[in-house]
């Protein structure tokens, strides 16, 4: 991304950012299939792509948008007081990566928390990740007997999502009602970080197994691996392991640009123990994966392949659960139809530098004053101006 001192002089370009969970076997089928989604943008991209292919952007947007999103489950997730009025001005989309593990009754956490910000001229997309271990004040949530706590931000979803099992213990709640509670408290927590608060026009919950389906449907992606990365999930014979094999037996992603199969791209983007900056390095690689998916989805090989488009349309129903706020899906598609891969900018929270502190026996990530300024810039719709002053916070697309 090129930074211009005068915002009026900038050409039409844009931004992006993201995050995942750790030991999740996305190779094996899930015991239960829930509509706990992928990336809000994917749904909107599908509608845009189909309209571009059909040449019917203006003529039949409602029909095409309805087809592209017909399999996608819609849920009322956002708390009423924090829903953006419309998408005529700047737009904020909350993206949550759900850590819902198979055959596991533990709490459901959101190890990916991203804010997708689109400025009022709708010509750019900025993705900003909030580290999952960020120390925040989580408000009380009486619906689940949660008294409130200063803790890691990924616990906000878990504390509101939880429910009693048959023995009276707390477990994660995979139902629509559970998701709604989790989103409610997460949004309240984010809102409290910013003077003036943050409202969201839409929310989507990311299902990491869904990424594999998308990547398989588009035959993998091209990525530039920026540092030698060792997998904790796969061995050098490409076999998945629940417990990491010895270092000499692990799969290695060497530095350089190449085509990655879907499972390889996901595995590379999930690593955080053997990368520079730990979780910030993982954020960077996940941002790069999203960019690669975005570019592949908008490439000629996809938009001109009606068979692929039909496959993506079917997959969307298994991946996405959306709350598009007060705006009809066809209006979203028309509003964002001009966004392309080179309109996306990835932003590094804390400038990509770990800022860990220990409280008691727990290690937390602390958002720097500049990171809080970045969130304030989201509220004020001045992210571009923030990046003019902090150009090193722009992440390489890879």
C-alpha positions in Angstrom: 0.0 0.0 0.0 1.3 3.4 -1.0 0.8 6.2 1.6 0.0 9.6 0.4 0.5 12.6 2.6 -2.7 14.2 1.2 -5.6 11.7 1.5 -7.4 13.3 -1.4 -4.5 12.3 -3.7 -4.7 8.6 -3.0 -6.0 6.3 -5.8 -8.7 3.8 -5.2 -7.0 1.1 -3.0 -7.8 -0.8 0.2 -6.9 -3.0 3.4 -7.3 -6.4 5.4 -6.3 -8.6 8.6 -7.1 -11.9 10.5 -6.5 -14.9 13.1 -7.1 -18.8 14.0 -7.1 -21.6 16.7 -4.5 -24.2 17.5 -5.0 -27.9 17.7 -8.0 -28.4 15.5 -8.1 -31.4 13.2 -9.7 -30.0 10.1 -8.9 -33.2 8.1 -11.6 -35.4 9.8 -15.3 -34.9 9.4 -17.0 -33.1 12.4 -19.2 -35.2 14.6 -21.8 -32.5 14.4 -22.2 -30.0 11.5 -23.2 -26.5 12.7 -23.7 -23.4 10.6 -20.9 -21.6 12.3 -19.3 -19.6 9.4 -16.4 -18.3 7.6 -15.7 -14.9 6.5 -18.4 -12.2 6.0 -16.7 -11.0 2.9 -16.8 -14.4 1.2 -20.6 -14.3 1.1 -20.5 -10.8 -0.4 -17.8 -11.7 -2.8 -19.9 -14.7 -4.1 -22.8 -12.3 -4.9 -20.5 -9.8 -6.6 -18.7 -12.5 -8.6 -21.9 -14.0 -9.8 -23.2 -10.6 -10.8 -20.0 -9.8 -12.7 -20.1 -13.1 -14.5 -23.7 -12.7 -15.5 -23.3 -9.1 -16.6 -26.4 -8.3 -14.5 -25.0 -6.0 -11.8 -27.7 -3.4 -12.4 -30.3 -5.4 -14.1 -31.1 -8.2 -11.7 -29.1 -7.7 -8.6 -31.8 -9.0 -6.3 -32.2 -12.2 -8.2 -28.5 -13.0 -8.4 -27.8 -11.9 -4.8 -30.6 -14.1 -3.6 -29.2 -17.1 -5.6 -25.6 -16.5 -4.3 -26.7 -16.4 -0.7 -29.7 -18.7 -0.8 -27.9 -21.4 1.3 -26.5 -19.1 3.9 -28.1 -19.1 7.3 -29.0 -15.7 8.7 -29.1 -15.1 12.5 -29.9 -12.1 14.7 -26.5 -11.8 16.4 -25.6 -8.2 17.1 -26.9 -6.4 20.2 -29.5 -3.9 19.2 -27.8 -0.8 20.6 -24.6 -1.5 18.8 -25.8 -2.1 15.2 -24.9 0.5 12.6 -27.8 2.3 11.1 -27.0 1.8 7.4 -24.1 1.2 5.0 -24.2 4.6 3.3 -21.2 5.8 5.3 -18.3 3.9 6.8 -18.8 0.2 7.5 -17.6 -2.0 10.3 -17.8 -5.8 10.0 -16.9 -8.1 13.0 -15.3 -11.4 12.0 -15.0 -14.0 14.7 -13.1 -17.3 14.4 -14.9 -19.9 16.5 -12.8 -22.4 18.4 -15.4 -25.2 18.5 -13.6 -28.5 18.7 -15.0 -31.8 17.8 -16.3 -34.1 20.5 -15.4 -31.5 23.1 -17.8 -30.1 25.7 -15.3 -27.3 26.7 -16.1 -23.6 26.3 -16.3 -22.2 22.8 -13.8 -19.4 22.3 -13.1 -17.0 19.5 -9.4 -17.2 18.9 -9.8 -14.9 15.9 -11.3 -11.4 16.4 -11.1 -9.1 13.4 -12.5 -5.8 12.5 -13.1 -5.2 8.8 -13.4 -1.4 8.2 -14.6 0.1 5.0 -14.3 3.9 4.8 -17.3 6.0 3.7 -16.2 6.1 0.0 -16.3 2.3 0.0 -13.1 2.0 -2.1 -10.9 0.2 0.5 -11.0 -2.6 3.0 -8.9 -2.5 6.2 -8.6 -5.7 8.2 -7.5 -5.2 11.8 -6.8 -8.2 14.1 -7.3 -8.1 17.9 -4.8 -10.5 19.6 -6.8 -13.3 21.3 -4.8 -12.8 24.5 -5.5 -9.1 24.7 -6.2 -8.0 28.3 -9.5 -6.3 28.5 -12.3 -5.6 31.0 -15.2 -8.0 30.1 -18.5 -6.7 31.4 -20.8 -8.7 33.6 -23.3 -11.0 31.8 -26.1 -12.0 34.1 -27.7 -14.3 31.6 -24.9 -16.8 32.2 -24.0 -15.8 35.8 -20.8 -14.2 34.7 -19.8 -11.4 37.1 -17.4 -9.7 34.8 -13.6 -10.0 34.8 -10.4 -8.4 33.5 -9.1 -11.2 31.3 -8.3 -12.3 27.7 -10.6 -11.0 25.1 -11.3 -14.4 23.6 -13.0 -15.3 26.9 -15.8 -12.8 26.3 -17.5 -15.1 23.8 -17.0 -18.1 26.0 -18.4 -16.6 29.2 -21.6 -15.5 27.4 -21.9 -18.6 25.2 -21.7 -21.1 28.0 -24.6 -23.2 29.2 -25.3 -25.9 31.9 -25.0 -29.5 30.9 -27.1 -32.3 32.4 -24.8 -32.5 35.4 -25.0 -28.8 36.1 -21.5 -28.0 34.8 -20.7 -25.3 32.3 -20.1 -26.2 28.6 -20.0 -24.5 25.3 -23.4 -23.8 23.6 -23.3 -24.4 19.8 -26.9 -23.3 19.3 -28.0 -20.0 17.6 -29.0 -18.7 21.0 -25.4 -19.5 22.3 -23.8 -17.7 19.4 -26.0 -14.6 19.9 -25.0 -14.4 23.6 -21.3 -14.8 22.6 -21.5 -12.1 20.0 -23.4 -9.8 22.4 -20.7 -9.8 25.1 -17.8 -9.7 22.6 -19.3 -6.6 20.9 -19.9 -5.0 24.3 -16.2 -5.6 25.2 -14.9 -4.2 22.0 -17.2 -1.2 22.3 -15.7 -0.3 25.7 -12.2 -0.1 24.2 -12.9 2.9 22.1 -14.0 6.4 23.3 -17.3 6.9 21.6 -17.7 3.1 21.2 -17.8 0.9 18.1 -20.9 -0.1 16.2 -21.0 -2.9 13.7 -23.0 -3.2 10.5 -22.6 -7.0 10.2 -21.0 -10.0 11.9 -19.8 -13.4 10.7 -18.4 -16.3 12.7 -15.4 -18.1 11.0 -15.5 -21.9 10.8 -11.9 -23.0 10.2 -13.0 -26.2 8.6 -14.9 -24.0 6.2 -11.7 -22.5 4.9 -10.5 -26.0 3.8 -13.7 -26.4 1.8 -13.3 -23.0 0.1 -9.6 -23.7 -0.6 -10.4 -27.1 -2.0 -13.1 -25.6 -4.2 -10.7 -23.1 -5.7 -7.9 -25.7 -6.0 -5.6 -24.0 -3.4 -3.9 -20.7 -3.6 -0.5 -19.1 -4.5 1.3 -17.7 -1.4 4.8 -16.2 -0.7 6.1 -17.8 2.5 8.1 -15.0 4.2 10.0 -17.2 6.6 10.9 -20.8 7.1 8.0 -22.3 9.1 7.8 -25.7 10.8 4.4 -27.3 11.3 3.2 -28.7 14.7 0.3 -30.5 13.0 1.9 -32.4 10.0 4.9 -34.5 9.6 7.3 -34.5 6.6 5.1 -37.2 4.9 2.1 -34.9 5.1 0.4 -37.0 7.8 -1.7 -35.1 10.4 -0.8 -35.7 14.1 -2.8 -34.8 17.2 0.4 -34.7 19.2 3.3 -32.9 17.4 6.0 -35.3 16.1 9.7 -34.6 16.8 11.2 -31.5 15.2 13.2 -33.5 12.6 10.0 -35.3 11.5 7.8 -32.2 11.0 6.7 -30.7 7.8 8.6 -27.6 6.8 7.4 -24.7 4.7 10.5 -23.2 3.1 10.7 -19.5 2.3 9.6 -18.6 -1.2 6.6 -18.2 -3.5 4.6 -21.3 -4.6 1.2 -22.9 -5.0 -0.2 -24.4 -1.8 -2.9 -27.1 -1.6 -5.8 -26.1 0.6 -4.7 -28.0 3.7 -1.1 -26.7 3.3 -2.2 -23.1 3.1 -4.3 -23.6 6.3 -1.6 -25.4 8.1 1.0 -22.7 7.3 -1.3 -19.9 8.4 -2.1 -21.6 11.7 1.5 -21.8 13.0 2.5 -19.5 15.8 5.2 -21.3 17.8 7.9 -21.3 15.2 7.4 -17.9 13.5 8.7 -14.4 14.2 6.4 -12.5 16.6 4.5 -15.6 17.7 0.8 -14.7 17.5 1.6 -11.6 15.5 3.4 -13.7 13.0 0.4 -15.9 12.8 -1.8 -12.9 12.3 0.4 -11.8 9.4 0.2 -15.2 7.7 -3.5 -15.4 8.2 -3.9 -12.0 6.6 -1.8 -13.2 3.7 -4.0 -16.3 3.4 -7.1 -14.2 3.3 -5.5 -12.0 0.6 -4.7 -15.1 -1.4 -8.2 -16.4 -1.1 -9.6 -13.0 -2.1 -7.4 -12.8 -5.2 -8.2 -16.4 -6.2 -11.9 -15.8 -5.8 -11.8 -12.7 -8.0 -9.5 -14.3 -10.6 -10.6 -15.1 -14.1 -10.2 -18.8 -13.5 -13.0 -18.6 -10.9 -15.3 -15.9 -12.1 -15.6 -17.5 -15.5 -16.1 -21.0 -14.2 -19.8 -21.4 -13.6 -19.2 -24.9 -12.1 -16.9 -23.4 -9.5 -19.4 -20.7 -8.7 -22.1 -23.2 -8.2 -19.8 -25.2 -5.9 -18.9 -22.1 -3.9 -22.6 -21.2 -3.6 -23.3 -24.6 -2.1 -20.4 -24.5 0.2 -21.5 -21.1 1.5 -24.5 -22.7 3.2 -22.2 -24.9 5.3 -19.7 -22.2 6.1 -21.6 -19.0 6.8 -23.9 -17.7 9.4 -24.4 -14.0 9.0 -26.0 -11.0 10.6 -26.0 -8.3 8.0 -27.7 -5.8 10.4 -30.4 -3.6 9.0 -29.2 -3.9 5.4 -30.5 -6.3 2.7 -27.9 -8.6 1.2 -28.4 -7.2 -2.3 -27.5 -3.7 -1.0 -24.3 -5.2 0.6 -23.4 -6.8 -2.7 -23.9 -3.6 -4.7 -22.1 -1.5 -2.2 -19.0 -3.7 -2.1 -19.0 -4.8 -5.7 -16.0 -2.6 -6.6 -13.6 -4.1 -4.1 -10.8 -6.2 -5.4 -7.7 -7.8 -4.0 -5.6 -4.6 -4.5 -8.2 -2.7 -2.5 -7.2 -4.6 0.6 -4.7 -3.4 3.3 -3.7 -5.5 6.2 -3.0 -3.7 9.4 -0.7 -5.0 12.3 -2.0 -4.4 15.8 0.8 -3.0 18.0 2.8 -2.6 14.8 3.3 -6.3 14.8 5.5 -6.2 18.0 4.5 -8.4 21.0 3.7 -6.5 24.1 3.2 -9.2 26.7 2.9 -8.7 30.4 2.3 -11.2 33.2 -0.5 -10.8 35.8 -0.5 -13.5 38.4 0.3 -16.7 36.5 -1.2 -15.6 33.2 0.5 -13.9 30.3 -1.5 -11.2 28.5 -1.1 -9.1 25.4 -1.4 -5.4 26.1 -2.7 -3.1 23.4 -0.4 -0.1 23.1 -1.7 3.5 23.2 -1.1 3.6 19.4 -3.3 0.5 18.9 -6.1 2.1 20.9 -5.6 5.2 18.6 -6.0 2.8 15.6 -9.4 1.6 17.0 -10.4 5.2 17.6 -9.5 5.9 13.9 -11.9 3.1 13.0 -14.6 5.0 15.0 -13.7 8.3 13.3 -13.3 6.7 9.9 -9.7 7.9 9.7 -7.7 4.7 9.3 -6.0 5.9 6.2 -4.8 9.0 8.1 -3.6 6.8 10.9 -1.5 4.7 8.4 0.0 7.8 6.9 1.5 8.4 10.4 2.2 4.7 11.0 3.3 3.2 7.6 5.2 0.4 9.3 1.9 -1.0 10.6 0.9 -2.0 7.1 1.5 -5.8 6.7 2.9 -7.3 3.5 0.3 -9.3 1.5 2.9 -12.1 1.0 
